[in-house]
Amino acid sequence: MILLAKRTSLLRGWRRWLTAFAAGAVGALAMPPFGFLPALALSLVPAIWLLDGTMGQGPSRWAPFKAAAFLGWFWGFGYFVAGLWWLGAAFLVEADQFAWAMPFGVLGLPALLAFFSAFGFALARLLWLPDAWRILAFAFGLTVAEWLRGHLFTGFPWNSPGMALGQNLWLVQSASLVGLYGLTFLSLCIGAAPAVLPTGQTVRARWTAPALAAATLFGLAAFGFWRVPTEASATVPDVRLRIMQPNLAQDAKFNPHNRDAIMRHYLTLSARPTQDGSAPTHIIWPESAFPFLLHRDPASLAQIGALLELGSVLITGAARMDEPLPGEAVGKFYNAIQVIDDRGTILGSYDKVHLVPFGEYVPRALDALIRAIGLRQFVHIPGGFEPAERRMTLAIPGLPPVAATICYEAIFPGQILGDGPRPNLILNVTNDAWFGRTPGPYQHFAQARLRAVEEGLPLVRAANTGISAVIDPFGRVVAQIPLGVEHVIDSSLPVAEPATLYDHWGRFSLTATLLICFMTLIVRRGHQRTFL
């Protein structure tokens, strides 16, 4: 192992970049649906050794940081290509229009995201130390980079390294304390710690970091074991949920010629008798359920009203359009959740705040260019969707206050709760049919589940092709429909837990941890005077 570490650190040229790319790609195996936790160490340990090889490299003072940034870019490129290759499936839904652009999605987005990893590696190298403290520098640099990735340019915190710990029921409970980015910092420390074993100068130096990593992993599991109750969560009285998963192909879903067949399919599936004969109080349909504007279709609203029992409601994803302003041909379109009662009346709606770039809208800076070459966003909406100005808690008769999320809004930690009273339920409607039977829907589901643990709230999720589920505040799956299955879930609603520590102090705790980490590294570097 000592020889392997030395040879890795001495790699140069294309061998160094290829090793960094391969190490990053291996790290994707720690993400859903694989969840192979040792892959995190197999990815991070070579990264540490490669960064060791930048010590004193180059004729200028900044050459080592440039070398570290190149390493980080290749590592990140491998990680994101291996973890996000499934995005290519979206380009094949309308292959005649978008197939040519698939390489830009499969390789272009990972290439851009890899610049965050490049920054993280360079920042880590700036604080590098020649002993076990370099593990802390590495975790600090990449955690800062991951936070930036989740916030800059609308943010995209997909497959953050913290998800390596976010899949196991016991390990994920620490998200209620530190959230996704806290888990990311811990994951990086734990996964990179074995890199010290062949490089420490003494037995103590070699084993302290791995021993602390093992103890931390054990402590996280012990906390999770203590936190998760042995009994099932209590349920909200007089609430009987029915989640409908229609499993429609994406190319059929947005075809206006299928409108009547789609509505019949939804109604027939939703009207299936329940096992105990009791009628559901709340029926939930997935995102973008119709290839038409439901709120402008009285016949369809009447059909929904006829489906519902007295006092029950239907909650569905649907596009909606504002009334056009004077001089406008059409109004603004919104990706929405609408609540409909047994009379076919729309009682309320929630408009999506965090839209998908190029999927639901084209960034204004690129809009003219995109249109000039005859392209458009994936969703067939004139001008794209408009974002809502702010997130609002949704009021639904018979349910506690609802934190509504549409599609990938559920992947953003700390951005689930809206204005108003604290909700007691996270509702997520989504359409993952774009990505077929690939790792994408599993990754999306795991990230939505993590929000339930972070906030201490149950999650109710309706997906077009899966994975639909009811999840309790501890992340336990109460009921679930697998990917690619047409079915319905009948379930009670778990009761919410009190607000978690993350809900109260999550942002402050992350900032404090990173600040303490940074100051510790600065002080030690000052003592050792090792700036290159």
N, C-alpha and C positions, 0 to 999 in steps of 0.2 A: 504493500500500500504506500510506503514511503517513496518507492521508486515511481509508482504511478503518479503520485502528487507532483514529484519533481519533473517528470517528463511532461505532464500537462502544463505546468507553469512555464516550461521552456519552449512550448510550441510557438511557432512564428508563421506569418504569412497565411496562406489559405487553410492550412491545417488548424490554426487557431480559430479562424472564423467558422470553419466547418464543425469543429468541436463545440463551439459556443451554440451554433444553430441546433446541433443534435441534442445538446444538454437541455436547451429550452423546449424542444419538441417532446422530450421524455417527460417534462414537467406537466404537460397536458394530460397525462395519464392519471394524475392526482385529482383531476376535475371530474364532475359527473359526465357520463353515467358510470365511469370506471371506478373512481374513488380509491385508486391504489396509492395509499398514503406514502409508502416508501419511495414512490417515483419523485416525490418532492425532494428528498435527499439526493437521489440520483441525478437530479437536475441542478440543485443549488451547490452541491459540493464541488463539481467541476468548475462552476462559475467562480467560486472562491479561489480555487487553485489558478485559474486563468488570470484573475485579477492580481494574484500574487506575482505573476509573471510580468506585470507592468511596473514593478518597483524599479525606479531609477532608469526607466527605459527612455531613450531618445535624447537628442542633444539639447533640447530646450526644457524649461521648467514645466511647461504645459503638455509636453509630449505624453507623459503617463496618463493624464486625464483624457486626452484625445484617444489613446489606445483603449482606455476603459470604456469610453463612450461607444467606440466601434464594437467592442465586446458585447456591451449591453444591447446594442441594436441587433446584432446577429442572434444573441440569446433570445431577445424578445420576438424577433421575427420567427424563429423556430417555435416558440411557445404559442404565439397567436395563430400561425398557420396551422399547427397541429390541433389547436383548440377551437378554431373558428372556420375550418374548411367547409363546414356544412352550410355556411352562408351562400355557397354556390347554388344550392337547391332553389333559392328564391329566383335566380336568374333563369331557371328552366321552366317556371310556371307558365310564362308566356315566352317560350324559347325563340319564336320568330322575331320578337322585339328586343330581347335582353340577353340572349345566350352569348352574343359576341362580347358583352361587357363582363362576363363571369370572371375572367382573370383579374379584373380590377377589384372585384369584391373579395375574391379568395386570396389574392396576393397584395392588392393595393391597400386595403384596410389594415391587415397585419403590418405592412411596411410602415404605415403612419403611426400605428400604436406602438411600434418598436422604438420610436423616438422617446417615449416616456421611459422605457427601460434603459435606453442610452443615457438619459439624464440621471436616472437612479444609480446606475453603475458609476458614472462620473462623480456624483455626489458622494457615494460610498468611498470612492478612491481618494477624494479630497480629505476624508477623515480616517484613512486607512492606518492600521497599526500592525506591527509584525507579530502579533500573538492572538490569543483568543478574542481580544477586543475587536478584531476586525469583523467578527460575526455580527456584533452590535452595529458597527458602521454599515455593513451590508444591509441589515434589516432596516436600519434607519433610512438609507438612501432609497431603497425600493419601496418602502411604505410611503414616503413622501411622493414618489413618482406615481404610485397607485392612487393616492388621494387626488393628485392632479389629474390623472386619467379619468377619475370619476366625476370631475367637476368642470374642467376646461372644455371649450367647444361643445357645449351641451352635455358633456360627460358620457362615458361608456365604461362603467365598472364591471364589465362582464368577465367572469373567470378570474377575479382577483385571487391571489394565492391563498387568501383566508378561506376560500371555499374548500380547500383541502381538509380543513377541520370542520367545515360547515355541513358535512353530510352525515357524520356519525351522531346518533341521538344524544349521547353523553357529552361528546366533545363540543357540539354546537351550542350547548347551554351557556357557555361563556359569552356568547353573543349578547345575552341579556345584560352583561356587564360592560362589554367593550365594543360591541358591534362588529361589522365586517372588517373595518380597517384595523381594529385591535386584534382580531383574529389573523389578519394578514401579517402584522408585526410578529405575533407569536409563531405563526407558521414559518416565517422566514428564519427566525432565530432557531427554531427546533430543527427545521430541515437542513440548515447550513452547518449546524454544530459539529457533525461528524468530520467536517473538513479539517478540524484541529488535530484529530487523532494521529496522523502521520507527520505533523509539522511542529508540534510542541517541543520545546527544548527540554522539558522535564516530564516525569510521569504525571505530576500534578497539573502542569500546563496542558498536557495532552488530554486528560480525562475530565477536567473540571467542566468545560463547556458541554460535552456530550452528557455528563451526569446531570447537569442542571437542565438540559433539554429533556432528558428522560423523566426527571422529577416534575418538570412543568407539564409534560404530557400526562403523566399519572395524576397530577393535581387537577388538571382540566377534566379528566374522566371522573375523578372522585367528586368534584363539584357537580358535574352533570348527574351522576348517580344520586347524589343527595337532593338535587333540585327537582328531578322528575318524579312525580308521585307514582306510587304503585297502582293506585286506582285510576279509573277513567275520569276525565274532567266532568264537572257538573254541567248541565245543559240549561239553556234558556227556556223557561216554560212557554208552552203554546206556540212553539215555532217548529214547523216541519218543512224542511228544505227539500226541493227537488232540483237537481242540476242536470241539464240536458246537454249531452255531447253528441252532435249530429254526425260527426266524422265525414264532412263534405270535402271533396277535393277542391283545392284553391281555384283551379281554372273554371270550375262550375259555380263557385260561390259568388263571383262578381259578374256573372253573365245575366243581364236583365231578362233574357228569354226564359230563364229558370225560376223566375220569381214565384210563380204559382206552385210549382213543384217543391220549391224550398219551403214555402209556407206550409204546405200540406205535410211535408216531412217533419217539420218542427212540431206542428200541432198533434200529429199522430203519435210521435215519440213522447211528447209531454203528457199525453192523455192516457198513457199506459196505467193500468190499475196498480196501486201500491200493494205491498205484501200484506199489510194489516188492514187494508180497506179504508184507511183514513186519507182524506184529501190533503195535499200539500198546502201550506199557507203562503209559501213563496217559491215560485218557479224561476229559475235563473238560466238564461240563454247566453251564449258566448259573444265575443266582440264581433262587430261588423256583420251582424246576423243576416242582413238583407241586402240584395242588390237594388234597393230603392229606398226612398225616404219614408220611413214608417210614419212619421208624424204628419205626413201629407197624404196618407192613404187610409181613408176612413173605413174601407172594406176590411183591410187587414187588422186594423184596431178593433173592429167589431168581432172578427174571428177570435182574436185574443181574449176579448171580453167574454165571449161565449165559452171559451176553454176554462176560464177561471171560476172557482166556486165563490160564493158570496163572501166578501171580506178578504179574499186572497189577492195577491198582486203578482205581476210578472216583472222581472228585472232583466233587461236585455241590452246588449251592445247594439248601437244603431248610429248611422250617420244622420246628422241633422243640419238644417240650413236656416240661418236667420232670414228675416224679410229683407229683400234688397233695398238699399238706400236709393234716394232719388238719383236718377241717371245711371244706375247700375242694372245690368241685365240679370245678374244672379246675386244672392246674398252670400255671406261667409259660411263656409262649411266647417263643422266640428265633428270630431270623433267622440261619441257620447255614450253614456249609459242612461237609459230611460226607464222610468218606473210607471207601470200601467195597471190600472185597477180593473175590477170585474165589469165595469161599464165601458171599457175601452178608452178610458180617459188617461192622458199622460199627467201624472201627479208631480213629477219632478225629473230633473236630469243633472248629470255631471258631465262636464266637458273636459276632455283630456288636456293636461297642461304640458306634459313632456312628450313632444312629438318625435318621431323617428326621422332623422335627416335622410333625404333622398327616398325614403319609404312613404312618408306622409306629406312631406313638403320638400321643396328645393330651397336651400339657403339663398337669401336675397342676393348676396354677392355673386352667386353663380347662376342665378335664374336666367339672365339674358343669354349667357353662353349656352346653357343647357337647351333652351328653346331654339336658339339659332341653329343648333345641329340636329334639331328634330327629336329630342329626348324629352322624357317626363318622369315624374316619380312613379313608383310601382302602383299606388292606389289611384284609380281612375276618378279623380275629383278635379274639376276645373280650378286651377290655381293652387291646388293642394288644400290641406286642412289648416285652419287657424288654431293656435293654442289658446286655451283659456288663460285669463290673467293671473289667477291664483287658485290654489287647491282649496276646495270647500268640503266640509263634512256633509255627507248625503243623508237626508232624512227619508226613511222608508217605513211606511206603516207596519207595525208589528215587530220591527227589528230595533235593536239599540242603534245609536249613531254609527254611521258607516264611513270608514276610510276607503273611498272608491279609487281603484287604479285600473288603468286600461293597458293591456299588453306589457311592454317593457318598463312602464312606470314602476313596476314592482321590483326592479333590480336596484333602485337607488336607496341606499340606507340613509335614514334620517330625513327622508323626504316623503314619507308616507302620510303623516298626519297633517290635516289641513286646518284652516281657521275654524273656530268654534269649539264646542266641548270635546274632550278627549273621546274618540270613538271606542267602541267595544268590539269592533269587527273590521277586518280587512277583506274587502271584496275585490277580486281580480278577475276580469273577463279578458280573454285573449284569443288570438287566432294564430296558432303555430303551424297551420297547414302549409304555410310558405316553405317550411323546412323539412317536410316529409318525415320519414322514419330515420332520423339522424340523431346525433347527440344534442342538437340544439334544443328541442323541447324538454329534454331531461335537465339540461343546464338551466333553462328558464324556470322550470318547476322548483329546482333546488334553491335558486336565489329567492323566489317568492316565499318559499317555506322559511328561509332564514329571516325574512322580515317579521314573520309571526313570532319567532323566538326573541328577536331584538326588542319588539314592542310589547310582548306579553299579550298578544291578541290572537284570537282564532282567525284562520284564513279560509275563505270560501272561494274556490277557483273554478270557473267555467271556461273550458277551452274547446275550440271547434273540433280538433282531432285528438286532443289529449295534451297534457295529463290534467284531468279534472279531479278535484278532491275537496274534502273538508279536513282541515288540520287544526289541532287544538293549540293553545298558546305555548306549549312546550315543543312544538314541531312534530307531534305524533299524528300519523295519518289515521283519521277516523274512518273515512271511506274514500274510495278512489276508483277512477275509470282509467285503464291503461291507455297508452298511446295507440291510435289507430283503431279504436273500438267504438261502435255506435251503441250507446247505452244511456241510462239515467241513474243518478244517485238519489236515494231517499235517505235523509239524515237529519238528526237533531243538530242544534247549534251549540257548540261548547261555550261556556262562560269565560269571559276575559279575566286575566290576572290583573292585579294592581300594576300601576306603571313601573317599568323596570328601571334599574339604575342607569342603563344606557339611555332610556327615554329622558331621564333627568339630567345626566351628566356626561353623555356619550361624547359630544364634541370637545368638552373641556378636558375630559380624561385623556383623549387621544393627544390633544395639544400639549398637555402637561407631560405625558409620557415621552413624546418626541423631543420636547424641550429639555427634559432631564437627560435623555439619551445624548442629545447634541452637546450639552454642556459637559457631560462626563467625558465624551470623546475629545473635546477641545482641551480640557484640563490634562488628560493623559498624554495627548500629543505634545502639549507644552512641556510636560515633564520629560518626555522621551526625545523631544526635538526631532521627530521623524516626519518631516513634511513631504517627503517624496518616496 
